[in-house]
Amino acid sequence: MAANFDYVFIMQSLNLDFNPKRLERYLTLAWQSGATPVVLLTKADLVDDPWAYVSAVERVASGVNIHVISAHTGDGMQRLNAYLQPGNTVVFLGSSGVGKSSLVNALARQEIMTVNGIREDDSKGRHTTTHRQLIRLDSGVMIIDTPGMRELGMWQVSQGIGEAFADVDVFLGKCRFSDCTHTIEPGCAIRAAISSGELSQARWESYCNLQSEAISHEEMLRRKKQWSKGVAKFSRHRKKEVW
């Protein structure tokens, strides 16, 4: 999506787009990039009580700064100044219709991005941004606006998963047996944490699902590399036979 940036603004709007499971994926990718993730809950003007959403985000984004903003009314926008310092590069990440283009315009204080509406039945956008765009604000801040994403795969995110699921990671490696499957073994730290309420079952299941997906993708990459090497080796042999 992008590289060499300081912050990742992970955006979810306070309408039907809000999805903590998707947020876990975004956080994993953001941490893997080495940049600092920041969660922006956009379109705050659409709800009466945004703090219920903040609580939901805090359960999956421990230690990550969360800001409730509205590009339409200007609410919360001043809090972004801490990240928008000259020389910093910020990448916007979020699904289509989340308000990335509107936020760019608000920060630039001019209409430099086209803004389309969303479908009322599901709050999905119409892909205003269809490719990555690098935008330099007058303040010297660089913004990378990415296309809206409806599917997000886990590719080589071993470090990012550990960061995004720090509440799970703290219990890993503390089981009685090093090869614990966290199912029936005695002395399992994971199951003990779930039983005591220190770790939620939902978070553990999310971690397992993303970890399994990441392993599957890594295996796919490994097989693809082996196939490419095999093709290259076959081609070299064929050239020798011809000559």
Short mmCIF file of the C-alpha atoms (twelve columns), coordinates in Angstrom:
data_MODEL
# 
_entry.id   MODEL 
# 
loop_
_atom_site.group_PDB 
_atom_site.id 
_atom_site.type_symbol 
_atom_site.label_atom_id 
_atom_site.label_alt_id 
_atom_site.label_comp_id 
_atom_site.label_asym_id 
_atom_site.label_seq_id 
_atom_site.Cartn_x 
_atom_site.Cartn_y 
_atom_site.Cartn_z 
_atom_site.pdbx_PDB_model_num 
ATOM 1   C CA . MET A 1   0.000   0.000   0.000   1 
ATOM 2   C CA . ALA A 2   2.739   2.444   0.990   1 
ATOM 3   C CA . ALA A 3   6.154   2.638   2.656   1 
ATOM 4   C CA . ASN A 4   8.378   5.019   4.618   1 
ATOM 5   C CA . PHE A 5   5.813   6.875   6.702   1 
ATOM 6   C CA . ASP A 6   5.528   8.008   10.313  1 
ATOM 7   C CA . TYR A 7   1.868   7.514   11.198  1 
ATOM 8   C CA . VAL A 8   -1.008  5.406   9.946   1 
ATOM 9   C CA . PHE A 9   -4.394  7.054   10.359  1 
ATOM 10  C CA . ILE A 10  -6.747  4.068   10.595  1 
ATOM 11  C CA . MET A 11  -10.177 5.446   9.846   1 
ATOM 12  C CA . GLN A 12  -13.595 4.034   10.652  1 
ATOM 13  C CA . SER A 13  -16.743 6.081   10.341  1 
ATOM 14  C CA . LEU A 14  -19.463 6.142   12.976  1 
ATOM 15  C CA . ASN A 15  -22.121 4.530   10.813  1 
ATOM 16  C CA . LEU A 16  -22.590 1.032   9.399   1 
ATOM 17  C CA . ASP A 17  -18.908 1.015   8.363   1 
ATOM 18  C CA . PHE A 18  -17.776 0.616   11.985  1 
ATOM 19  C CA . ASN A 19  -16.211 -2.828  12.324  1 
ATOM 20  C CA . PRO A 20  -13.836 -3.794  15.192  1 
ATOM 21  C CA . LYS A 21  -12.806 -7.007  13.409  1 
ATOM 22  C CA . ARG A 22  -11.643 -5.045  10.383  1 
ATOM 23  C CA . LEU A 23  -9.895  -2.632  12.728  1 
ATOM 24  C CA . GLU A 24  -7.842  -5.529  14.137  1 
ATOM 25  C CA . ARG A 25  -6.598  -6.251  10.625  1 
ATOM 26  C CA . TYR A 26  -5.688  -2.620  9.991   1 
ATOM 27  C CA . LEU A 27  -3.827  -2.433  13.300  1 
ATOM 28  C CA . THR A 28  -1.850  -5.562  12.481  1 
ATOM 29  C CA . LEU A 29  -0.709  -4.129  9.149   1 
ATOM 30  C CA . ALA A 30  0.049   -0.742  10.686  1 
ATOM 31  C CA . TRP A 31  2.240   -2.199  13.429  1 
ATOM 32  C CA . GLN A 32  3.996   -4.424  10.893  1 
ATOM 33  C CA . SER A 33  4.923   -1.342  8.854   1 
ATOM 34  C CA . GLY A 34  6.927   0.095   11.737  1 
ATOM 35  C CA . ALA A 35  4.844   3.285   11.794  1 
ATOM 36  C CA . THR A 36  2.642   4.423   14.687  1 
ATOM 37  C CA . PRO A 37  -1.070  3.644   14.263  1 
ATOM 38  C CA . VAL A 38  -3.679  6.229   15.231  1 
ATOM 39  C CA . VAL A 39  -7.399  5.397   15.151  1 
ATOM 40  C CA . LEU A 40  -9.708  8.090   13.788  1 
ATOM 41  C CA . LEU A 41  -13.444 7.664   14.288  1 
ATOM 42  C CA . THR A 42  -14.827 9.857   11.538  1 
ATOM 43  C CA . LYS A 43  -18.234 11.413  10.877  1 
ATOM 44  C CA . ALA A 44  -18.829 12.092  14.581  1 
ATOM 45  C CA . ASP A 45  -21.686 14.383  13.563  1 
ATOM 46  C CA . LEU A 46  -23.732 11.304  12.621  1 
ATOM 47  C CA . VAL A 47  -24.103 9.978   16.181  1 
ATOM 48  C CA . ASP A 48  -25.267 11.398  19.510  1 
ATOM 49  C CA . ASP A 49  -22.897 9.366   21.683  1 
ATOM 50  C CA . PRO A 50  -19.566 8.459   20.037  1 
ATOM 51  C CA . TRP A 51  -18.011 7.249   23.296  1 
ATOM 52  C CA . ALA A 52  -19.661 3.846   23.062  1 
ATOM 53  C CA . TYR A 53  -17.659 3.407   19.855  1 
ATOM 54  C CA . VAL A 54  -14.498 4.585   21.611  1 
ATOM 55  C CA . SER A 55  -14.977 1.899   24.263  1 
ATOM 56  C CA . ALA A 56  -15.320 -0.749  21.556  1 
ATOM 57  C CA . VAL A 57  -12.091 0.450   19.925  1 
ATOM 58  C CA . GLU A 58  -10.201 0.476   23.219  1 
ATOM 59  C CA . ARG A 59  -10.940 -3.233  23.625  1 
ATOM 60  C CA . VAL A 60  -9.041  -4.056  20.417  1 
ATOM 61  C CA . ALA A 61  -6.531  -1.183  20.241  1 
ATOM 62  C CA . SER A 62  -4.916  -1.007  23.656  1 
ATOM 63  C CA . GLY A 63  -2.266  1.717   23.859  1 
ATOM 64  C CA . VAL A 64  -3.272  3.294   20.548  1 
ATOM 65  C CA . ASN A 65  -4.427  6.907   20.447  1 
ATOM 66  C CA . ILE A 66  -8.081  7.270   19.459  1 
ATOM 67  C CA . HIS A 67  -9.655  10.475  18.163  1 
ATOM 68  C CA . VAL A 68  -13.287 11.225  17.401  1 
ATOM 69  C CA . ILE A 69  -13.476 13.727  14.549  1 
ATOM 70  C CA . SER A 70  -15.783 15.281  12.002  1 
ATOM 71  C CA . ALA A 71  -14.340 16.814  8.848   1 
ATOM 72  C CA . HIS A 72  -17.796 18.325  8.268   1 
ATOM 73  C CA . THR A 73  -18.087 20.253  11.563  1 
ATOM 74  C CA . GLY A 74  -14.412 20.446  12.496  1 
ATOM 75  C CA . ASP A 75  -14.926 18.649  15.814  1 
ATOM 76  C CA . GLY A 76  -11.736 17.015  17.071  1 
ATOM 77  C CA . MET A 77  -9.617  18.185  14.145  1 
ATOM 78  C CA . GLN A 78  -7.257  20.228  16.316  1 
ATOM 79  C CA . ARG A 79  -6.104  17.045  18.062  1 
ATOM 80  C CA . LEU A 80  -4.512  15.868  14.821  1 
ATOM 81  C CA . ASN A 81  -2.001  18.726  14.826  1 
ATOM 82  C CA . ALA A 82  0.335   16.717  17.057  1 
ATOM 83  C CA . TYR A 83  0.908   14.282  14.182  1 
ATOM 84  C CA . LEU A 84  0.774   16.760  11.313  1 
ATOM 85  C CA . GLN A 85  4.186   18.296  11.847  1 
ATOM 86  C CA . PRO A 86  6.431   19.466  8.969   1 
ATOM 87  C CA . GLY A 87  8.421   16.574  7.549   1 
ATOM 88  C CA . ASN A 88  6.046   13.884  8.786   1 
ATOM 89  C CA . THR A 89  4.375   11.480  6.394   1 
ATOM 90  C CA . VAL A 90  0.942   10.079  7.199   1 
ATOM 91  C CA . VAL A 91  -0.877  7.313   5.358   1 
ATOM 92  C CA . PHE A 92  -4.680  7.091   5.448   1 
ATOM 93  C CA . LEU A 93  -6.153  3.614   5.749   1 
ATOM 94  C CA . GLY A 94  -9.839  2.725   5.700   1 
ATOM 95  C CA . SER A 95  -12.675 1.285   3.704   1 
ATOM 96  C CA . SER A 96  -14.418 3.069   0.866   1 
ATOM 97  C CA . GLY A 97  -16.705 5.849   2.072   1 
ATOM 98  C CA . VAL A 98  -14.995 6.283   5.435   1 
ATOM 99  C CA . GLY A 99  -14.186 9.929   4.730   1 
ATOM 100 C CA . LYS A 100 -10.522 9.901   3.714   1 
ATOM 101 C CA . SER A 101 -10.988 12.402  0.893   1 
ATOM 102 C CA . SER A 102 -13.077 14.693  3.092   1 
ATOM 103 C CA . LEU A 103 -10.354 14.651  5.730   1 
ATOM 104 C CA . VAL A 104 -7.676  15.482  3.147   1 
ATOM 105 C CA . ASN A 105 -9.725  18.488  2.016   1 
ATOM 106 C CA . ALA A 106 -10.267 19.624  5.587   1 
ATOM 107 C CA . LEU A 107 -6.572  19.409  6.408   1 
ATOM 108 C CA . ALA A 108 -5.556  21.120  3.171   1 
ATOM 109 C CA . ARG A 109 -8.314  23.745  3.638   1 
ATOM 110 C CA . GLN A 110 -9.198  23.450  -0.010  1 
ATOM 111 C CA . GLU A 111 -11.051 21.059  -2.304  1 
ATOM 112 C CA . ILE A 112 -8.219  18.989  -3.711  1 
ATOM 113 C CA . MET A 113 -10.010 15.630  -3.543  1 
ATOM 114 C CA . THR A 114 -13.322 14.642  -5.078  1 
ATOM 115 C CA . VAL A 115 -15.881 13.616  -2.470  1 
ATOM 116 C CA . ASN A 116 -18.706 11.229  -3.346  1 
ATOM 117 C CA . GLY A 117 -21.666 10.153  -1.256  1 
ATOM 118 C CA . ILE A 118 -22.286 6.756   0.297   1 
ATOM 119 C CA . ARG A 119 -25.075 4.249   -0.201  1 
ATOM 120 C CA . GLU A 120 -27.703 4.732   2.453   1 
ATOM 121 C CA . ASP A 121 -28.508 1.022   2.820   1 
ATOM 122 C CA . ASP A 122 -25.039 -0.104  3.890   1 
ATOM 123 C CA . SER A 123 -22.898 3.087   4.234   1 
ATOM 124 C CA . LYS A 124 -20.476 1.801   1.583   1 
ATOM 125 C CA . GLY A 125 -18.584 4.296   -0.531  1 
ATOM 126 C CA . ARG A 126 -18.199 4.532   -4.275  1 
ATOM 127 C CA . HIS A 127 -14.395 4.330   -4.406  1 
ATOM 128 C CA . THR A 128 -13.627 8.045   -4.676  1 
ATOM 129 C CA . THR A 129 -9.912  7.205   -4.484  1 
ATOM 130 C CA . THR A 130 -8.921  4.476   -6.926  1 
ATOM 131 C CA . HIS A 131 -5.132  4.667   -6.584  1 
ATOM 132 C CA . ARG A 132 -2.531  5.806   -4.085  1 
ATOM 133 C CA . GLN A 133 -1.907  9.539   -4.052  1 
ATOM 134 C CA . LEU A 134 0.908   11.482  -2.403  1 
ATOM 135 C CA . ILE A 135 -0.240  14.930  -1.310  1 
ATOM 136 C CA . ARG A 136 1.953   17.646  0.173   1 
ATOM 137 C CA . LEU A 137 0.180   20.101  2.447   1 
ATOM 138 C CA . ASP A 138 1.345   23.705  2.732   1 
ATOM 139 C CA . SER A 139 2.561   22.877  6.252   1 
ATOM 140 C CA . GLY A 140 5.120   20.438  4.822   1 
ATOM 141 C CA . VAL A 141 3.205   17.326  5.876   1 
ATOM 142 C CA . MET A 142 3.030   14.526  3.333   1 
ATOM 143 C CA . ILE A 143 -0.219  12.544  3.107   1 
ATOM 144 C CA . ILE A 144 -0.631  9.224   1.314   1 
ATOM 145 C CA . ASP A 145 -4.277  8.592   0.476   1 
ATOM 146 C CA . THR A 146 -4.991  4.932   -0.303  1 
ATOM 147 C CA . PRO A 147 -7.954  3.386   -2.155  1 
ATOM 148 C CA . GLY A 148 -10.841 2.185   -0.015  1 
ATOM 149 C CA . MET A 149 -10.397 -1.455  0.948   1 
ATOM 150 C CA . ARG A 150 -13.166 -4.004  1.393   1 
ATOM 151 C CA . GLU A 151 -10.901 -7.010  1.834   1 
ATOM 152 C CA . LEU A 152 -7.582  -7.044  3.635   1 
ATOM 153 C CA . GLY A 153 -5.303  -10.078 3.581   1 
ATOM 154 C CA . MET A 154 -2.563  -10.866 6.074   1 
ATOM 155 C CA . TRP A 155 0.809   -11.061 4.328   1 
ATOM 156 C CA . GLN A 156 4.038   -11.461 6.370   1 
ATOM 157 C CA . VAL A 157 2.676   -9.812  9.512   1 
ATOM 158 C CA . SER A 158 4.258   -11.899 12.276  1 
ATOM 159 C CA . GLN A 159 5.553   -8.848  14.135  1 
ATOM 160 C CA . GLY A 160 2.406   -6.822  13.504  1 
ATOM 161 C CA . ILE A 161 0.169   -9.492  15.013  1 
ATOM 162 C CA . GLY A 162 2.250   -9.499  18.183  1 
ATOM 163 C CA . GLU A 163 1.875   -5.720  18.496  1 
ATOM 164 C CA . ALA A 164 -1.810  -5.592  17.591  1 
ATOM 165 C CA . PHE A 165 -2.603  -8.412  20.006  1 
ATOM 166 C CA . ALA A 166 -0.314  -7.425  22.866  1 
ATOM 167 C CA . ASP A 167 -3.041  -8.518  25.310  1 
ATOM 168 C CA . VAL A 168 -2.753  -12.038 23.874  1 
ATOM 169 C CA . ASP A 169 1.003   -12.013 23.355  1 
ATOM 170 C CA . VAL A 170 1.658   -11.410 27.050  1 
ATOM 171 C CA . PHE A 171 0.347   -14.907 27.861  1 
ATOM 172 C CA . LEU A 172 2.055   -16.773 25.037  1 
ATOM 173 C CA . GLY A 173 5.060   -18.829 26.122  1 
ATOM 174 C CA . LYS A 174 3.848   -19.052 29.715  1 
ATOM 175 C CA . CYS A 175 2.107   -22.415 29.446  1 
ATOM 176 C CA . ARG A 176 3.462   -25.438 31.324  1 
ATOM 177 C CA . PHE A 177 4.280   -27.185 28.054  1 
ATOM 178 C CA . SER A 178 6.163   -25.429 25.267  1 
ATOM 179 C CA . ASP A 179 4.078   -27.199 22.612  1 
ATOM 180 C CA . CYS A 180 0.754   -26.371 24.282  1 
ATOM 181 C CA . THR A 181 -2.176  -26.279 21.855  1 
ATOM 182 C CA . HIS A 182 -4.252  -24.218 24.316  1 
ATOM 183 C CA . THR A 183 -7.070  -26.751 24.219  1 
ATOM 184 C CA . ILE A 184 -6.832  -29.578 26.778  1 
ATOM 185 C CA . GLU A 185 -3.336  -29.382 28.290  1 
ATOM 186 C CA . PRO A 186 -2.984  -28.674 32.028  1 
ATOM 187 C CA . GLY A 187 -1.199  -25.477 32.977  1 
ATOM 188 C CA . CYS A 188 -2.327  -23.581 29.866  1 
ATOM 189 C CA . ALA A 189 -1.786  -19.848 30.429  1 
ATOM 190 C CA . ILE A 190 -4.181  -18.877 27.654  1 
ATOM 191 C CA . ARG A 191 -7.134  -20.857 28.968  1 
ATOM 192 C CA . ALA A 192 -6.394  -19.688 32.505  1 
ATOM 193 C CA . ALA A 193 -6.413  -16.050 31.347  1 
ATOM 194 C CA . ILE A 194 -9.738  -16.551 29.564  1 
ATOM 195 C CA . SER A 195 -11.235 -18.208 32.650  1 
ATOM 196 C CA . SER A 196 -10.101 -15.376 34.914  1 
ATOM 197 C CA . GLY A 197 -11.333 -12.690 32.537  1 
ATOM 198 C CA . GLU A 198 -7.837  -11.317 31.870  1 
ATOM 199 C CA . LEU A 199 -8.272  -12.246 28.213  1 
ATOM 200 C CA . SER A 200 -11.519 -12.346 26.283  1 
ATOM 201 C CA . GLN A 201 -12.524 -15.377 24.250  1 
ATOM 202 C CA . ALA A 202 -13.333 -13.097 21.304  1 
ATOM 203 C CA . ARG A 203 -9.813  -11.627 21.254  1 
ATOM 204 C CA . TRP A 204 -8.233  -15.072 21.429  1 
ATOM 205 C CA . GLU A 205 -10.357 -16.294 18.528  1 
ATOM 206 C CA . SER A 206 -9.485  -13.204 16.465  1 
ATOM 207 C CA . TYR A 207 -5.808  -13.766 17.139  1 
ATOM 208 C CA . CYS A 208 -6.040  -17.433 16.103  1 
ATOM 209 C CA . ASN A 209 -7.923  -16.573 12.918  1 
ATOM 210 C CA . LEU A 210 -5.439  -13.905 11.791  1 
ATOM 211 C CA . GLN A 211 -2.455  -16.039 12.770  1 
ATOM 212 C CA . SER A 212 -3.827  -18.951 10.756  1 
ATOM 213 C CA . GLU A 213 -4.464  -16.693 7.772   1 
ATOM 214 C CA . ALA A 214 -0.960  -15.242 7.959   1 
ATOM 215 C CA . ILE A 215 0.591   -18.723 8.074   1 
ATOM 216 C CA . SER A 216 -1.472  -19.768 5.049   1 
ATOM 217 C CA . HIS A 217 -0.299  -16.743 3.089   1 
ATOM 218 C CA . GLU A 218 3.335   -17.354 4.049   1 
ATOM 219 C CA . GLU A 219 3.017   -20.963 2.879   1 
ATOM 220 C CA . MET A 220 1.520   -19.716 -0.379  1 
ATOM 221 C CA . LEU A 221 4.474   -17.378 -0.874  1 
ATOM 222 C CA . ARG A 222 6.925   -20.184 -0.111  1 
ATOM 223 C CA . ARG A 223 5.319   -22.449 -2.691  1 
ATOM 224 C CA . LYS A 224 5.266   -19.650 -5.251  1 
ATOM 225 C CA . LYS A 225 9.003   -19.059 -4.755  1 
ATOM 226 C CA . GLN A 226 9.694   -22.791 -5.138  1 
ATOM 227 C CA . TRP A 227 7.630   -22.885 -8.316  1 
ATOM 228 C CA . SER A 228 9.499   -19.863 -9.724  1 
ATOM 229 C CA . LYS A 229 12.848  -21.493 -8.956  1 
ATOM 230 C CA . GLY A 230 11.675  -24.677 -10.646 1 
ATOM 231 C CA . VAL A 231 10.618  -22.800 -13.772 1 
ATOM 232 C CA . ALA A 232 13.939  -20.936 -13.888 1 
ATOM 233 C CA . LYS A 233 15.884  -24.175 -13.470 1 
ATOM 234 C CA . PHE A 234 13.867  -25.870 -16.225 1 
ATOM 235 C CA . SER A 235 14.485  -22.915 -18.555 1 
ATOM 236 C CA . ARG A 236 18.246  -23.085 -17.982 1 
ATOM 237 C CA . HIS A 237 18.277  -26.794 -18.792 1 
ATOM 238 C CA . ARG A 238 16.251  -26.236 -21.942 1 
ATOM 239 C CA . LYS A 239 18.695  -23.575 -23.158 1 
ATOM 240 C CA . LYS A 240 21.629  -25.965 -22.614 1 
ATOM 241 C CA . GLU A 241 19.835  -28.687 -24.593 1 
ATOM 242 C CA . VAL A 242 19.191  -26.288 -27.470 1 
ATOM 243 C CA . TRP A 243 22.817  -25.240 -27.635 1 
# 
